[in-house]
């Protein structure tokens, strides 16, 4: 039920942001569209009970997004320096790093956050371990310090 309520909120917000009109006919179409999609989701039993409610309602999400933007900028600068520095500045490595998240949605957020950060790519998720390719040993060490993991786990409310 939480999944459907979350879906209603997100879809309704998305409709209003894209429409911008408050005319009765358009609002009716919006309500009908949201109801149709929610009915389909309910019938398909597509909600696993965790995809929405775990992360999106968190009040910590805006802080995480701002922190992540800073990480992406810093990683971009690091990658540029390494590319300009030539082969000696690049030391690719594949590492295994633990994932302390309790839900699949948070683990996916963690894996995607790693991939969004230039210079690192999540290759595989195996249980509570992530296989990650890093452009440098320093980048891999920074990832293994676990700050990103802790921040994503905090979004779960753990």
VENBEL-V297957 format. One record per residue. N is the residue number from 0. RES is the residue in one letter. PHI is phi in whole degrees, -180 to 180 (999 if undefined). OMEGA is omega in radians with two decimals (none if undefined). D_LAST is the distance of its C-alpha to the last C-alpha in Angstrom with 1 decimal. Layout:
n->[N;N]
res->[RES;RES]
phi->[PHI;PHI]
omega->[OMEGA;OMEGA]
d_last->[D_LAST;D_LAST]
//
This chain:
n->[0;1;2;3;4;5;6;7;8;9;10;11;12;13;14;15;16;17;18;19;20;21;22;23;24;25;26;27;28;29;30;31;32;33;34;35;36;37;38;39;40;41;42;43;44;45;46;47;48;49;50;51;52;53;54;55;56;57;58;59;60;61;62;63;64;65;66;67;68;69;70;71;72;73;74;75;76;77;78;79;80;81;82;83;84;85;86;87;88;89;90;91;92;93;94;95;96;97;98;99;100;101;102;103;104;105;106;107;108;109;110;111;112;113;114;115;116;117;118;119;120;121;122;123;124;125;126;127;128;129;130;131;132;133;134;135;136;137;138;139;140;141;142;143;144;145;146;147;148;149;150;151;152;153;154;155;156;157]
res->[X;X;X;X;X;X;X;X;X;X;X;X;X;X;X;X;X;X;X;X;X;X;X;X;X;X;X;X;X;X;X;X;X;X;X;X;X;X;X;X;X;X;X;X;X;X;X;X;X;X;X;X;X;X;X;X;X;X;X;X;X;X;X;X;X;X;X;X;X;X;X;X;X;X;X;X;X;X;X;X;X;X;X;X;X;X;X;X;X;X;X;X;X;X;X;X;X;X;X;X;X;X;X;X;X;X;X;X;X;X;X;X;X;X;X;X;X;X;X;X;X;X;X;X;X;X;X;X;X;X;X;X;X;X;X;X;X;X;X;X;X;X;X;X;X;X;X;X;X;X;X;X;X;X;X;X;X;X]
phi->[999;-60;-63;-65;-64;-63;-64;-61;-63;-67;-66;-64;-63;-61;-62;-67;-64;-79;-84;77;-107;-115;-76;-54;-65;-69;-64;-63;-62;-63;-63;-64;-65;-63;-62;-64;-65;-66;-63;-63;-63;-64;-65;-79;54;-76;-77;-91;88;-130;-58;-90;-63;-67;-107;-63;-75;-64;-75;-83;-60;-59;-64;-66;-63;-63;-62;-65;-60;-62;-65;-65;-64;-63;-68;-60;-62;-62;-63;-60;-61;-69;-66;-69;-76;84;-61;-66;-84;-106;-136;-62;-150;-112;-126;-109;-128;-74;-120;-98;-71;-92;-118;-65;-61;-69;-64;-65;-60;-63;-62;-70;-65;-62;-68;-67;-80;-55;97;-136;-139;-80;-89;-158;-118;-127;65;-103;-123;-113;-96;-129;-97;-120;-69;-143;-65;-64;-63;-66;-64;-63;-65;-72;-66;89;-65;-63;-59;-63;-68;-69;-62;-64;-65;-72;86;-77]
omega->[3.10;-3.13;-3.12;3.11;3.08;3.12;3.11;-3.12;-3.09;-3.12;3.11;3.11;3.13;3.13;-3.10;3.13;-3.11;-3.11;-3.14;-3.14;3.12;3.11;-3.08;-3.10;3.14;3.08;3.09;3.10;3.11;3.13;3.13;3.13;3.13;3.13;3.14;3.14;3.12;3.09;3.08;3.14;3.12;-3.12;3.14;-3.07;-3.07;3.14;3.14;3.08;-3.12;-2.99;-3.13;-2.92;-3.03;-2.94;-2.94;-3.14;-3.06;3.08;3.13;-3.07;3.12;3.10;3.12;-3.14;3.11;3.10;-3.12;3.08;3.09;3.12;3.13;3.13;-3.14;3.14;3.07;3.13;3.12;3.14;3.12;3.12;-3.12;3.11;3.11;-3.12;3.11;-3.05;-3.11;-3.10;-3.10;3.12;-3.05;-3.12;3.02;-3.09;2.97;3.11;-3.10;3.07;-3.07;-3.12;-3.11;-3.06;3.11;-3.12;3.13;3.09;3.10;3.09;3.12;3.14;3.12;3.09;3.07;-3.11;3.13;-3.12;-3.11;3.13;3.10;3.11;3.03;-3.11;-3.08;3.01;-3.14;-3.11;3.14;3.09;3.07;3.04;-3.00;2.99;3.11;-3.13;-3.11;3.08;3.13;3.10;3.11;3.12;3.12;3.12;-3.11;3.04;2.96;-3.13;3.13;3.11;-3.14;-3.12;3.11;3.09;3.11;3.12;3.13;-3.08;-3.13;none]
d_last->[21.7;18.6;19.5;23.1;22.3;20.2;23.0;25.6;24.0;23.7;27.1;28.8;27.5;28.7;32.0;32.6;31.8;34.2;36.8;37.1;39.7;39.7;42.8;42.8;43.7;40.9;38.3;39.7;39.3;35.7;34.9;36.7;35.0;31.5;32.6;34.1;31.1;28.8;31.4;31.5;27.8;27.9;31.0;29.6;26.4;24.7;21.4;19.0;16.7;13.9;15.8;16.0;13.5;10.3;11.2;14.5;14.0;11.5;13.5;12.1;13.9;17.4;16.4;15.0;18.3;20.4;19.0;19.5;23.1;23.8;22.7;25.0;27.8;27.6;27.5;30.5;32.4;31.7;32.9;36.0;36.9;36.6;38.7;41.3;41.2;42.4;41.7;41.2;38.1;36.4;35.1;33.1;30.8;28.5;25.5;22.7;19.3;16.1;13.3;9.9;8.5;8.2;10.6;14.0;13.7;11.1;13.2;16.2;15.1;14.6;18.0;19.6;18.6;20.2;23.2;23.6;24.0;27.7;28.6;25.8;25.5;23.2;25.7;23.8;20.6;21.1;18.4;15.7;18.4;19.7;23.3;24.1;27.5;27.8;31.0;31.1;29.9;28.7;26.4;25.1;24.5;22.7;20.3;19.9;18.9;15.4;14.9;14.5;12.1;9.8;10.4;9.7;6.4;5.8;7.6;5.4;3.8;0.0]
//
